[in-house]
Amino acid sequence: MLSNSIVQLAVYFILVTAISVPLGLYMARVFSNERTFLDPLLSPIERLIYRICGIDPSVETGWAPYAISMLAFSLISMIFLYALQRLQYYLPLNPQGLAGVPPGLAFNTAASFTTNTNWQAYSGEQTLSYLTQMVGLTSHNFLSAAAGIAMAAAVIRGFARRSAKTIGNFWVDLTRTTLWVLLPLSLIFALFLVWQGVPDNFSPYVNATTLEGAPQTIAEGPVASQEIIKELGTNGGGFMNANSAHPYENPTPLTNLLEMLAIFSIGAGLTHTFGKMVGDRKQGWALFAVMAILFFAGATPAIWAEQHGNPQFSKIGIDQHASATQSGGNMEGKETRFGIVESAMWATATTDTSCGAVNSMHDSYTPLGGLVPMINMQLGEVIFGGVGSGLYGIIVMAVLAVFIAGLMVGRTPEYLGKKIEAREMKLAMLYVLIFPTVILIPSALAAVLPAGLSSMSNPGPHGFSQVLYAYTEAGANNGSAFAGLNANTAFYNVTIAIVMLLGRFMMAIPALAIAGSVAAKKTTAASAGTFPTDGVPFVFLLIGVIVIVGALTFFCADALGPIVEQLLMSAGKLF
């Protein structure tokens, strides 16, 4: 890696760390219903929402009613978005007169934005009206993110409470997350993006003539208001087809830095929320350290691979070294205003979380460079993770880690003073097994069925990587893509939608069930035989569990795609 790469990586992570602490402590106050500086403004709005919706904020529920409320809310919001897409031709704020979205694509998109995946098998500016973009997609960017954060708050309460039968009220958590966290941050950052040149208007598209005399249509619209929440809420769906590689979504290096910080901010902050709410800040720092180490372990080889480019080009005399006149390395699919380092950092960050926004095309990365985003998702996106899902995902992995530690010392495993027994382990293993199941089975089917094979743009291992990546991002609720796969077909629209729904809800339910189970338990005092979960040994044990679980479940599939492609390229047999 070049020295400037190290500096950029270090500066970015220092800023992430600096942001995460105050934001995490602030969210702890929000979820504990403690007073904040925004209460005078937002508390009356909160009470009005409860009155209109018939919600009693003083009533809490156990994990099962909490999960049912989350599922019911998600189902209703998904139906609403589906109907909005189908009927958009007849609705206002459609100056381009765009037709209704076809049924299969509308179903896929509704499932995508409801699950916080934001996978897009369409070109946003050519498919969706301003009304659908705002009322449908942007609102889901807020609400699906808020639902994920709400579930994280419920899981935290499960470990923080003693002998409790409840873990919170979903409707209260959803409301407070939206009002106190997502809306204020989005308002501030959206105004910053407008200042930097991101449009936010209702104007019709501009028909222009290029200097060569060719006609060109320039899309615009309410972009800034959707742009920031897609990163802040780790949603990822772009207003434009090129996503954050488009100058109207991400015009400058400064907006690029801001958007990358937004991707990590809430996920990183929730580790400190966890530490504060369980009464031990060191526990939060331990989870933060695990995520940080895994982030650098992915970003470093991704940057290195892209900076070194394709060794076969060097053999035929093409100079790929960085110099004063060229960036060097593999610049295919990357924006010159960002370059290799910021592109690879973004690709790592967006797949460490469930964001999926892109500022470069992952399909054009080297095999090793493309493998890193895929592995990030296959680890369960616990590296700062999706808003909420990353935190409860790493807590499940922590439960597995303390169980292994307990086996090694011959004691009943404990985490934060709660005994981890058979019920918690069964739920944790269910969580772990669901993830590869919903990814690998449809990937295998797509690799052998004509309906799946017909959409591949590349034969051989790279084509398989495109398919595996598509279902990996769907199961991980990420939404990014290799971009070389034609996914707007009946087969992919339906199967990817099903994987997105299973990846979101079938994994959230066991996590909530674990929270409900441990909430009912008493806290036992630490003894000489208790394995501490706030120190260096636990950090590396947890890293080992995360990596081993990911390797055992996905290595064989990865070996058929990016790994063999990298070996062929290095051996000079792939051009």
C-alpha positions as CSV (number, residue, x, y, z in Angstrom):
1,M,0.0,0.0,0.0
2,L,1.1,3.5,-0.7
3,S,1.7,6.0,2.1
4,N,-1.2,8.2,1.1
5,S,-3.5,5.1,1.3
6,I,-2.5,4.5,4.9
7,V,-3.1,8.2,5.7
8,Q,-6.6,8.2,4.1
9,L,-7.5,4.9,5.9
10,A,-6.2,6.2,9.2
11,V,-8.0,9.6,9.0
12,Y,-11.3,8.0,8.0
13,F,-11.2,5.6,11.0
14,I,-10.2,8.3,13.5
15,L,-13.2,10.3,12.4
16,V,-15.5,7.2,12.7
17,T,-14.2,6.6,16.2
18,A,-14.7,10.3,17.2
19,I,-18.2,10.3,15.9
20,S,-19.3,6.9,17.3
21,V,-18.8,7.7,21.0
22,P,-21.1,10.8,21.4
23,L,-23.6,9.4,19.0
24,G,-23.7,6.0,20.8
25,L,-24.1,7.7,24.2
26,Y,-26.9,9.9,22.8
27,M,-28.7,6.9,21.4
28,A,-28.5,5.2,24.8
29,R,-30.3,8.1,26.3
30,V,-32.9,7.9,23.6
31,F,-33.6,4.2,24.1
32,S,-33.6,4.6,27.9
33,N,-36.1,7.4,27.6
34,E,-33.8,9.8,29.3
35,R,-33.9,13.6,28.6
36,T,-32.1,15.0,25.6
37,F,-31.6,18.5,24.2
38,L,-34.2,17.7,21.5
39,D,-37.0,16.8,23.9
40,P,-38.7,20.2,24.0
41,L,-39.1,20.1,20.2
42,L,-39.8,16.4,19.6
43,S,-41.7,15.2,22.7
44,P,-45.0,17.0,21.6
45,I,-44.7,15.4,18.2
46,E,-44.0,12.0,19.8
47,R,-47.1,12.3,22.0
48,L,-49.2,13.3,19.0
49,I,-48.1,10.3,17.0
50,Y,-49.0,8.0,20.0
51,R,-52.4,9.6,20.3
52,I,-53.2,9.3,16.6
53,C,-52.0,5.7,16.4
54,G,-53.5,4.6,19.7
55,I,-50.2,3.6,21.2
56,D,-49.7,3.4,25.0
57,P,-45.9,4.2,25.4
58,S,-46.0,2.9,29.0
59,V,-46.9,-0.7,27.9
60,E,-43.9,-3.0,27.1
61,T,-44.1,-6.5,25.7
62,G,-42.1,-9.7,25.6
63,W,-40.0,-10.8,22.6
64,A,-42.9,-12.5,20.8
65,P,-45.3,-9.6,20.7
66,Y,-42.4,-7.3,19.9
67,A,-41.5,-9.6,16.9
68,I,-45.2,-9.8,15.8
69,S,-45.4,-6.0,15.8
70,M,-42.3,-5.7,13.7
71,L,-43.5,-8.3,11.2
72,A,-47.0,-6.6,10.9
73,F,-45.5,-3.2,10.4
74,S,-43.1,-4.6,7.7
75,L,-45.9,-6.4,5.9
76,I,-48.2,-3.3,5.8
77,S,-45.3,-1.1,4.6
78,M,-44.3,-3.6,1.9
79,I,-47.9,-3.8,0.6
80,F,-48.0,0.0,0.5
81,L,-44.8,0.4,-1.5
82,Y,-45.9,-2.3,-3.9
83,A,-49.2,-0.5,-4.6
84,L,-47.4,2.9,-4.9
85,Q,-45.2,1.5,-7.7
86,R,-47.9,-0.2,-9.6
87,L,-50.1,3.0,-9.5
88,Q,-47.5,5.7,-10.0
89,Y,-48.7,6.6,-13.5
90,Y,-52.0,7.8,-12.1
91,L,-50.4,9.7,-9.1
92,P,-49.0,13.2,-8.9
93,L,-45.3,14.2,-9.0
94,N,-44.6,12.2,-12.1
95,P,-43.5,14.9,-14.6
96,Q,-41.8,12.3,-16.8
97,G,-45.1,10.4,-17.1
98,L,-43.4,7.1,-16.1
99,A,-45.5,4.0,-16.3
100,G,-46.4,1.7,-13.4
101,V,-43.7,-0.7,-12.4
102,P,-44.2,-4.3,-13.6
103,P,-45.5,-6.8,-11.0
104,G,-42.3,-8.8,-10.6
105,L,-40.0,-5.8,-10.3
106,A,-42.5,-4.0,-8.0
107,F,-42.5,-7.1,-5.7
108,N,-38.8,-7.3,-5.7
109,T,-38.4,-3.6,-4.9
110,A,-41.0,-3.6,-2.2
111,A,-39.3,-6.5,-0.5
112,S,-35.9,-4.9,-1.0
113,F,-36.8,-1.5,0.7
114,T,-38.9,-3.1,3.4
115,T,-36.0,-5.3,4.5
116,N,-33.4,-2.4,4.4
117,T,-31.7,-4.2,1.5
118,N,-32.4,-1.6,-1.2
119,W,-31.3,-3.9,-4.0
120,Q,-32.3,-2.3,-7.3
121,A,-32.9,-4.3,-10.4
122,Y,-33.8,-1.2,-12.3
123,S,-32.6,2.3,-13.2
124,G,-34.1,4.7,-10.6
125,E,-34.3,7.8,-12.7
126,Q,-36.0,5.9,-15.6
127,T,-38.4,3.8,-13.6
128,L,-39.7,5.6,-10.5
129,S,-41.6,8.9,-10.2
130,Y,-40.7,11.6,-7.8
131,L,-43.6,10.6,-5.6
132,T,-42.5,6.9,-5.5
133,Q,-38.9,7.9,-4.8
134,M,-40.0,10.2,-1.9
135,V,-43.1,8.7,-0.3
136,G,-42.1,5.1,-1.1
137,L,-38.4,4.7,-1.1
138,T,-37.2,7.5,1.1
139,S,-39.8,6.8,3.8
140,H,-38.8,3.2,3.8
141,N,-35.2,4.2,4.1
142,F,-36.2,5.8,7.4
143,L,-38.6,3.2,8.7
144,S,-36.7,0.0,7.8
145,A,-33.6,1.5,9.3
146,A,-35.6,2.5,12.4
147,A,-37.0,-1.0,12.7
148,G,-33.5,-2.5,12.7
149,I,-32.3,0.0,15.3
150,A,-35.4,-0.7,17.4
151,M,-34.6,-4.4,17.4
152,A,-31.0,-3.7,18.4
153,A,-32.3,-1.7,21.4
154,A,-34.6,-4.5,22.3
155,V,-31.7,-7.0,22.2
156,I,-29.6,-4.7,24.4
157,R,-32.3,-4.5,26.9
158,G,-32.5,-8.2,27.1
159,F,-28.9,-8.4,28.3
160,A,-29.2,-5.3,30.5
161,R,-32.3,-6.3,32.4
162,R,-32.7,-8.8,35.2
163,S,-35.6,-11.2,35.8
164,A,-37.7,-9.1,33.3
165,K,-40.5,-10.3,31.1
166,T,-40.4,-7.5,28.6
167,I,-37.8,-6.1,26.3
168,G,-39.6,-2.9,25.2
169,N,-42.3,-1.5,23.0
170,F,-41.6,-1.8,19.2
171,W,-43.8,1.2,18.3
172,V,-42.1,3.4,20.9
173,D,-38.6,2.3,19.7
174,L,-39.6,2.9,16.1
175,T,-40.9,6.3,16.8
176,R,-38.1,7.5,19.0
177,T,-35.4,6.2,16.6
178,T,-37.0,8.0,13.7
179,L,-37.6,11.3,15.5
180,W,-34.6,11.6,17.7
181,V,-31.9,9.9,15.6
182,L,-32.6,9.6,11.9
183,L,-34.5,12.7,11.1
184,P,-32.2,15.3,12.8
185,L,-29.0,13.8,11.4
186,S,-30.6,13.5,7.9
187,L,-31.8,17.1,7.9
188,I,-28.3,18.4,8.8
189,F,-26.4,16.2,6.3
190,A,-28.9,16.7,3.5
191,L,-28.4,20.5,3.7
192,F,-24.7,19.9,3.5
193,L,-25.1,17.8,0.4
194,V,-27.2,20.5,-1.2
195,W,-24.5,23.0,-0.4
196,Q,-22.0,20.7,-2.2
197,G,-24.2,20.5,-5.3
198,V,-26.6,17.6,-4.9
199,P,-30.0,18.6,-6.3
200,D,-33.2,18.4,-4.4
201,N,-36.1,19.7,-6.5
202,F,-39.3,18.7,-8.4
203,S,-38.1,20.0,-11.8
204,P,-38.6,18.0,-15.0
205,Y,-35.6,16.4,-16.5
206,V,-33.4,18.7,-18.6
207,N,-33.0,18.0,-22.4
208,A,-29.6,19.3,-23.4
209,T,-27.3,19.2,-26.4
210,T,-23.7,18.2,-25.9
211,L,-20.8,20.0,-27.5
212,E,-20.7,17.3,-30.1
213,G,-24.3,18.1,-31.0
214,A,-25.9,14.9,-29.5
215,P,-29.1,15.1,-27.4
216,Q,-28.8,14.3,-23.7
217,T,-31.4,14.0,-20.9
218,I,-30.1,15.2,-17.5
219,A,-32.1,13.6,-14.7
220,E,-32.6,15.5,-11.4
221,G,-35.2,15.6,-8.7
222,P,-35.4,15.2,-4.8
223,V,-31.9,13.6,-4.6
224,A,-30.3,15.0,-1.5
225,S,-33.1,14.1,0.8
226,Q,-32.9,10.4,-0.3
227,E,-29.1,10.3,-0.6
228,I,-28.1,10.9,3.0
229,I,-30.6,8.5,4.6
230,K,-29.5,5.8,2.3
231,E,-26.1,5.9,3.9
232,L,-27.0,6.9,7.4
233,G,-29.7,4.2,7.5
234,T,-27.3,1.7,5.7
235,N,-30.0,1.4,3.0
236,G,-28.0,1.9,-0.2
237,G,-30.6,2.4,-2.9
238,G,-29.7,5.2,-5.2
239,F,-31.9,7.8,-6.8
240,M,-29.7,7.5,-9.9
241,N,-28.8,4.2,-11.6
242,A,-25.0,4.9,-11.0
243,N,-25.7,5.3,-7.3
244,S,-23.1,7.2,-5.4
245,A,-20.7,7.1,-8.4
246,H,-23.1,9.7,-10.0
247,P,-22.0,13.4,-9.6
248,Y,-25.6,14.3,-8.6
249,E,-25.5,11.9,-5.7
250,N,-21.8,12.3,-4.7
251,P,-20.2,15.3,-6.4
252,T,-17.0,15.9,-4.5
253,P,-14.3,14.2,-2.3
254,L,-15.9,16.0,0.7
255,T,-19.3,14.5,0.1
256,N,-17.6,11.2,-0.5
257,L,-16.0,11.4,3.0
258,L,-19.2,12.5,4.6
259,E,-21.2,9.7,3.1
260,M,-18.7,7.1,4.1
261,L,-18.8,8.4,7.6
262,A,-22.6,8.2,7.6
263,I,-22.4,4.6,6.5
264,F,-20.4,3.6,9.7
265,S,-21.7,6.2,12.2
266,I,-24.8,4.5,13.6
267,G,-23.4,1.0,13.5
268,A,-20.3,2.0,15.3
269,G,-22.2,4.2,17.7
270,L,-24.5,1.3,18.7
271,T,-21.5,-0.5,20.3
272,H,-21.2,2.3,22.8
273,T,-25.0,2.4,23.2
274,F,-24.6,-1.3,24.2
275,G,-21.8,-0.6,26.7
276,K,-23.7,2.3,28.3
277,M,-27.1,0.4,28.6
278,V,-25.5,-2.8,30.1
279,G,-23.6,-0.7,32.5
280,D,-20.1,-1.5,31.4
281,R,-18.6,0.7,28.7
282,K,-15.7,-1.7,28.3
283,Q,-18.1,-4.3,26.8
284,G,-19.0,-1.8,24.0
285,W,-15.3,-1.0,23.4
286,A,-14.6,-4.7,23.0
287,L,-17.2,-5.1,20.3
288,F,-15.9,-1.9,18.7
289,A,-12.4,-3.4,18.7
290,V,-13.5,-6.6,17.0
291,M,-15.3,-4.6,14.3
292,A,-12.3,-2.3,13.8
293,I,-9.8,-5.2,13.4
294,L,-12.0,-6.9,10.8
295,F,-12.5,-3.6,9.0
296,F,-8.8,-3.1,8.5
297,A,-8.4,-6.8,7.6
298,G,-10.7,-6.3,4.7
299,A,-9.8,-2.7,3.6
300,T,-6.1,-3.4,3.4
301,P,-6.1,-6.3,0.9
302,A,-8.9,-4.6,-1.1
303,I,-6.8,-1.4,-1.6
304,W,-3.6,-3.5,-2.2
305,A,-5.3,-5.6,-4.9
306,E,-6.7,-2.6,-6.8
307,Q,-3.5,-0.6,-6.6
308,H,-1.5,-3.5,-8.1
309,G,-4.0,-4.1,-10.9
310,N,-3.8,-7.1,-13.2
311,P,-0.4,-8.8,-13.4
312,Q,-1.1,-9.9,-16.9
313,F,-1.1,-6.3,-18.1
314,S,2.4,-5.9,-16.7
315,K,3.6,-8.9,-18.7
316,I,2.6,-7.3,-22.0
317,G,4.3,-4.0,-21.2
318,I,1.4,-1.9,-19.8
319,D,2.6,0.4,-17.0
320,Q,0.3,0.1,-14.0
321,H,2.5,2.0,-11.5
322,A,1.2,5.2,-9.9
323,S,3.0,8.3,-11.0
324,A,2.5,12.1,-11.5
325,T,0.6,11.4,-14.7
326,Q,-1.5,8.4,-13.9
327,S,-3.2,6.8,-10.9
328,G,-1.9,3.3,-11.7
329,G,-3.5,0.1,-10.6
330,N,-7.0,-1.0,-11.7
331,M,-9.1,2.1,-12.4
332,E,-11.7,0.2,-14.4
333,G,-15.2,1.0,-13.0
334,K,-13.9,3.7,-10.7
335,E,-14.5,7.5,-10.7
336,T,-11.4,9.5,-11.3
337,R,-12.6,12.1,-8.7
338,F,-12.3,9.4,-6.0
339,G,-9.6,7.1,-7.2
340,I,-8.6,3.6,-6.0
341,V,-8.2,4.2,-2.3
342,E,-11.6,5.9,-1.7
343,S,-13.3,3.5,-4.0
344,A,-11.9,0.4,-2.2
345,M,-12.6,1.9,1.2
346,W,-16.2,2.6,0.2
347,A,-16.6,-0.9,-1.2
348,T,-15.3,-2.3,2.1
349,A,-17.4,0.0,4.3
350,T,-20.6,-0.5,2.4
351,T,-20.3,-4.3,2.6
352,D,-19.1,-4.3,6.3
353,T,-22.5,-2.8,6.9
354,S,-25.8,-3.6,5.2
355,C,-25.6,-0.3,3.2
356,G,-24.9,-1.5,-0.4
357,A,-24.4,2.0,-1.8
358,V,-21.5,2.1,-4.2
359,N,-19.2,4.7,-5.7
360,S,-17.6,2.3,-8.1
361,M,-18.6,-0.9,-9.9
362,H,-17.6,-4.0,-8.0
363,D,-17.9,-6.1,-11.1
364,S,-14.8,-4.4,-12.4
365,Y,-12.6,-5.1,-9.4
366,T,-9.8,-7.6,-9.4
367,P,-10.9,-11.0,-8.2
368,L,-9.3,-10.4,-4.8
369,G,-10.7,-6.9,-4.6
370,G,-14.1,-8.3,-5.3
371,L,-13.7,-11.1,-2.9
372,V,-13.3,-8.7,0.1
373,P,-16.8,-7.2,-0.2
374,M,-18.3,-10.7,-0.7
375,I,-16.6,-12.0,2.5
376,N,-17.6,-9.0,4.5
377,M,-21.2,-9.8,3.8
378,Q,-20.7,-13.6,4.3
379,L,-19.4,-12.8,7.8
380,G,-22.9,-11.6,8.6
381,E,-22.1,-7.9,8.2
382,V,-21.1,-7.7,11.8
383,I,-18.3,-5.3,11.0
384,F,-20.2,-2.2,12.2
385,G,-23.1,-3.9,10.5
386,G,-26.4,-2.7,9.4
387,V,-28.3,-0.3,11.5
388,G,-29.3,-2.6,14.3
389,S,-28.8,-5.9,12.6
390,G,-25.0,-5.6,12.8
391,L,-25.1,-5.2,16.6
392,Y,-27.5,-8.0,17.3
393,G,-25.6,-10.2,14.9
394,I,-22.3,-9.7,16.7
395,I,-24.0,-10.3,20.0
396,V,-25.2,-13.7,18.7
397,M,-21.6,-14.4,17.8
398,A,-20.5,-13.3,21.2
399,V,-22.9,-15.8,22.7
400,L,-21.2,-18.5,20.6
401,A,-17.8,-17.3,21.7
402,V,-18.6,-17.5,25.4
403,F,-20.1,-20.9,24.9
404,I,-16.9,-22.1,23.4
405,A,-14.9,-20.5,26.2
406,G,-17.1,-22.2,28.7
407,L,-16.5,-25.6,27.1
408,M,-12.8,-25.0,27.3
409,V,-12.8,-24.2,31.1
410,G,-15.6,-26.7,32.0
411,R,-18.0,-24.0,33.2
412,T,-21.5,-22.9,32.3
413,P,-20.8,-20.1,29.8
414,E,-21.9,-16.6,30.8
415,Y,-22.2,-13.3,29.0
416,L,-22.7,-10.1,31.0
417,G,-23.6,-12.2,34.0
418,K,-26.3,-14.1,32.1
419,K,-25.9,-17.9,31.9
420,I,-25.9,-19.1,28.3
421,E,-27.8,-22.4,28.3
422,A,-29.3,-24.8,25.9
423,R,-32.2,-22.6,24.7
424,E,-29.9,-19.7,23.9
425,M,-27.5,-22.0,22.0
426,K,-30.2,-23.5,19.9
427,L,-31.5,-20.1,19.0
428,A,-27.9,-18.9,18.2
429,M,-27.3,-21.9,16.0
430,L,-30.6,-21.4,14.2
431,Y,-29.4,-17.8,13.5
432,V,-26.1,-19.1,12.2
433,L,-27.6,-21.8,10.0
434,I,-30.4,-19.7,8.4
435,F,-27.9,-17.3,6.8
436,P,-25.9,-19.7,4.6
437,T,-29.0,-21.7,3.8
438,V,-30.9,-18.8,2.2
439,I,-27.8,-17.8,0.2
440,L,-26.2,-21.1,-1.0
441,I,-29.3,-23.0,-2.0
442,P,-30.6,-20.4,-4.5
443,S,-27.0,-19.7,-5.7
444,A,-26.7,-23.4,-6.6
445,L,-30.0,-23.4,-8.4
446,A,-29.2,-20.3,-10.3
447,A,-25.9,-21.8,-11.4
448,V,-27.5,-24.8,-13.0
449,L,-30.9,-23.6,-14.2
450,P,-31.3,-22.0,-17.6
451,A,-33.3,-19.1,-16.0
452,G,-30.3,-18.3,-13.9
453,L,-27.5,-18.9,-16.4
454,S,-29.1,-16.7,-19.0
455,S,-28.5,-13.5,-17.0
456,M,-24.7,-14.0,-16.5
457,S,-22.6,-11.5,-18.5
458,N,-19.4,-13.5,-18.0
459,P,-18.8,-17.3,-18.3
460,G,-16.7,-19.3,-15.9
461,P,-15.8,-18.3,-12.3
462,H,-16.6,-14.6,-12.7
463,G,-20.1,-15.4,-13.8
464,F,-20.6,-17.7,-10.7
465,S,-19.2,-14.8,-8.6
466,Q,-21.9,-12.5,-10.0
467,V,-24.6,-15.0,-9.0
468,L,-23.1,-15.8,-5.6
469,Y,-22.7,-12.1,-4.9
470,A,-26.3,-11.4,-5.8
471,Y,-27.7,-13.9,-3.3
472,T,-25.1,-13.0,-0.7
473,E,-26.1,-9.4,-0.7
474,A,-29.8,-10.4,-0.6
475,G,-29.4,-12.7,2.4
476,A,-27.2,-10.1,4.1
477,N,-29.7,-7.3,3.3
478,N,-26.9,-5.4,1.6
479,G,-28.1,-4.4,-1.8
480,S,-24.8,-3.8,-3.6
481,A,-24.1,-5.9,-6.7
482,F,-21.3,-7.0,-9.1
483,A,-23.5,-5.1,-11.7
484,G,-22.7,-7.6,-14.4
485,L,-25.8,-9.7,-13.7
486,N,-29.1,-9.0,-15.5
487,A,-31.3,-9.4,-12.4
488,N,-34.4,-7.9,-13.8
489,T,-36.0,-11.2,-14.8
490,A,-38.8,-13.1,-13.3
491,F,-36.5,-15.7,-11.9
492,Y,-34.1,-13.3,-10.1
493,N,-36.8,-10.8,-9.1
494,V,-38.8,-13.5,-7.3
495,T,-35.9,-15.6,-5.8
496,I,-33.9,-12.6,-4.7
497,A,-37.0,-11.0,-3.1
498,I,-37.6,-14.3,-1.1
499,V,-34.0,-14.4,0.0
500,M,-34.2,-10.8,1.2
501,L,-37.3,-11.4,3.2
502,L,-35.9,-14.6,4.8
503,G,-32.5,-12.9,5.5
504,R,-34.1,-10.1,7.3
505,F,-36.9,-11.6,9.3
506,M,-35.9,-15.3,9.8
507,M,-32.7,-14.0,11.5
508,A,-34.2,-11.2,13.5
509,I,-36.6,-13.5,15.2
510,P,-34.0,-15.8,16.9
511,A,-32.1,-12.7,18.0
512,L,-35.2,-11.3,19.7
513,A,-35.9,-14.7,21.2
514,I,-32.4,-14.8,22.7
515,A,-33.0,-11.3,24.1
516,G,-36.3,-12.4,25.7
517,S,-34.7,-15.5,27.2
518,V,-31.8,-13.7,28.8
519,A,-33.9,-10.8,30.0
520,A,-35.8,-13.3,32.3
521,K,-32.6,-14.5,33.9
522,K,-31.0,-13.3,37.0
523,T,-27.5,-11.8,36.8
524,T,-24.8,-13.9,38.5
525,A,-21.7,-12.2,40.0
526,A,-18.4,-12.7,38.3
527,S,-16.1,-15.2,39.9
528,A,-12.5,-16.5,39.4
529,G,-13.7,-18.9,36.7
530,T,-15.7,-16.3,34.7
531,F,-14.3,-15.6,31.3
532,P,-14.0,-11.8,31.0
533,T,-15.7,-10.4,27.9
534,D,-14.1,-7.0,27.9
535,G,-10.5,-7.8,27.3
536,V,-8.0,-8.7,24.5
537,P,-8.5,-12.5,24.8
538,F,-12.2,-12.2,24.2
539,V,-11.7,-9.8,21.3
540,F,-9.6,-12.3,19.4
541,L,-11.8,-15.3,20.4
542,L,-14.8,-13.5,19.0
543,I,-12.8,-12.6,15.8
544,G,-11.9,-16.3,15.5
545,V,-15.5,-17.4,15.9
546,I,-16.7,-15.0,13.3
547,V,-14.1,-15.9,10.7
548,I,-14.3,-19.6,11.3
549,V,-18.1,-19.7,11.0
550,G,-17.9,-17.7,7.8
551,A,-15.1,-19.8,6.4
552,L,-16.8,-23.1,7.2
553,T,-20.0,-22.1,5.5
554,F,-18.8,-20.1,2.4
555,F,-15.2,-21.1,1.6
556,C,-16.2,-23.8,-0.9
557,A,-18.5,-21.5,-2.8
558,D,-16.0,-18.7,-2.8
559,A,-13.4,-21.2,-4.1
560,L,-15.5,-21.8,-7.2
561,G,-15.7,-18.0,-7.9
562,P,-13.3,-15.2,-6.9
563,I,-10.6,-17.5,-5.4
564,V,-10.1,-19.6,-8.5
565,E,-10.4,-16.5,-10.7
566,Q,-7.6,-14.8,-8.7
567,L,-5.4,-18.0,-9.1
568,L,-6.1,-18.1,-12.8
569,M,-5.3,-14.4,-13.2
570,S,-2.0,-14.8,-11.2
571,A,-1.1,-17.8,-13.3
572,G,-1.6,-15.9,-16.6
573,K,-4.5,-18.1,-17.7
574,L,-7.3,-15.4,-17.4
575,F,-7.4,-12.2,-19.4
